[in-house]
Amino acid sequence: MSHEPEVPRKRYELEDTGFDEVPRKYRKYYRRWGGESDELAGNEVLCPVCKVVVRSNREVREGDRIYCMACMTRLRVVRVDGRLEGHVEY
């Protein structure tokens, strides 16, 4: 087992996307998913329950835990078909 140092996570500036299904101060952390042709950035994860994209200030990696406020679901991040997606924990 090697103990390589972890690469620092990229940081992202988020702007309000107009997602109005959560309180105003949290709107920058969510956006609507555009379908199969929608490209997710390194800080975005698709919620499989409500099909909303959850966004973060920092890069998201497999194994991270994310909370989707839109449907109140706790997700674990996994890679599916090359994109990051959340799998429901509870």
C-alpha positions, -999 to +999 in steps of 0.1 A: +000+000+000+014+034-009+006+065+010+008+090-018-002+126-008-037+135-019-039+160-047-056+192-035-092+197-047-100+224-072-121+253-060-151+267-079-169+301-079-207+295-079-234+318-091-271+317-086-286+295-114-322+305-107-331+272-091-360+282-069-369+250-051-346+256-022-341+287+001-324+316-016-291+313+001-287+277-011-297+282-047-262+285-061-256+249-049-283+234-073-293+236-109-317+217-132-303+188-152-304+192-189-307+155-198-283+130-213-264+157-232-257+178-201-220+178-192-213+178-155-184+198-141-159+184-116-179+200-088-213+186-098-232+154-090-265+142-104-291+132-078-309+101-091-340+107-070-351+141-082-328+145-112-313+178-099-276+186-102-260+193-068-230+217-069-201+222-046-175+250-039-148+223-043-141+194-066-162+163-058-146+128-058-159+093-056-167+083-020-177+119-009-211+123+007-235+149-006-269+161+007-296+170-018-318+196-002-343+195-031-355+159-021-338+156+013-317+127+003-281+118+015-260+105-013-226+088-017-208+099-049-199+071-074-188+072-110-214+059-135-207+059-173-179+084-168-199+110-148-204+115-111-237+104-097-251+101-062-263+067-048-288+069-021-276+062+015-309+074+032 
